[in-house]
Amino acid sequence: MQTSKSVKEQQRAYAERLLTALGKELARREITAVLVVAQDERPALDVTDSRYRMRRVFVQLPFCWFYWGDQGDERVSFLQMPAAVDRIEQAARDGWPDGEQQELSIDFNKMLDAYRG
C-alpha cells in the first residue's frame, strides 16, 4: 500500500514539474498561466486566452499529453516541449473554443479488454 501511494505522489510531482515548465515558457511568450490544483486534486495550469477566458491544461501521464479538452486538437505531446508550448500558445492566442471545457476521459479497462481477445 505504501508503494502505490509513493508512486502516486511521484506521478503528481512529475505532472507539477511538467506544468511548471510549460507555464514558464508560456509566460516568456506573454501568455498568462497559473499553476493550480483542481477540485479532484489534480495539478493543472490555468491559461488565459486572447479574450481573457481561462482553460485548464492538465497532464495525461500514460499518453504523455498536455490536454485542455476532449477533442483531438486539444492535446499535444509533452515529450516535445517546444512544440507543445507552440501549440498551446497558438490555441490561447486564437482563443479557446466557446462553451464549457470538456474533460478528456479514457477508460483504460475498455482498452485492455480490446487486447484480451
N, C-alpha and C positions, 0 to 999 in steps of 0.2 A: 504494500500500500504506500509506503513512504517513497518508493522508487517512482511510481506513477505520478505522485504529487511533484516530485522533483523534476520529472520530465515536463510536466505541465508548466511549472514555474520557468523552466529553461525556455520553453516554446514562447511563453508570454514575453520574457525578457528579449528574446530574439526578435519577435514581432515589434516590440517597442523600439529596439535599435534600428530596425529597417524603417519604421515610420519616422523616427527622429532624423535619420539621414535624408529621407525624402523631404521632410519638412524644411530642413536646412537648405537643400538645393532649390526648393520652390521659393523660399524666402529670398535667395540670391537673385531670383528672377522676378521679384516683386509680386509674388502670389502669397496671400495670407494663408498660413497653415498653423494650426494649433494642435498639439498632442493632447488627447482626452481619453477618458475611459468611458465606454458606452455602458448603458444600464445593465447589460449582461456580462459586465466585467472585461469585455474585450478592449484592448487598446485600439485607438482609431486616430485619424488625423482629420480635423475639421478644416476643409479647404474652401475658401471663398472665391466665387467666380466673378466675372467682369460685371455682373448685375447685382453684386453683393448678396448672392444666395449661397448657402453653405451646403456642402455634401460631405459625408463621412467616407474617408478612404480606409478600408480595412486590409488586413493581410490574410491570405489563404495559404498557409504554410504547405499543405500537401501538394498543391499545384504550383507553388512559387509565384503567386499572383498578388498584386495590389488590385483591389476592386472597389468600385463605388456605385454599383448597381447590379442588376441581374442580366443585362444584355451583353452580347459577345463583345461589343466595342466599349464596354465599361469595365474592362480588366486588362492588365498588362503584366508581363513577367517582371519580377523584381530582380531576376538574375542578370539582367542588362540594365543596371540602374540609370545610366544616362538616357537610354531610350525610354525608360519608364517615366523619368522626370519630364522629358519632352512631351510624351503623350498626355500626362496628367496636366501639365501646363497648358497644352493646346485645348484640352477639354474645358479647363477652367476659363481660359480666355474666350472660347466660343460660347460659354455659358452652359450650365447644367441643364439637362432636359426638364421640361415642365412636369409638374406633378410630384408626388411623393417618391422618395428614394426607395427602390425595391431591394429586398435582401436576396443575396445570392444564396441559394440553398442547394446543397449537393448531398444526396443520400448515398453514402458510401456502401451501405448494405445492398442497395439495388445494383451497384456496380460490381460488387463481389458476387452476387447471385448470377450475374450475366456470365461470369467466368467459371462458375461451378458446374455448368452444363449438365 
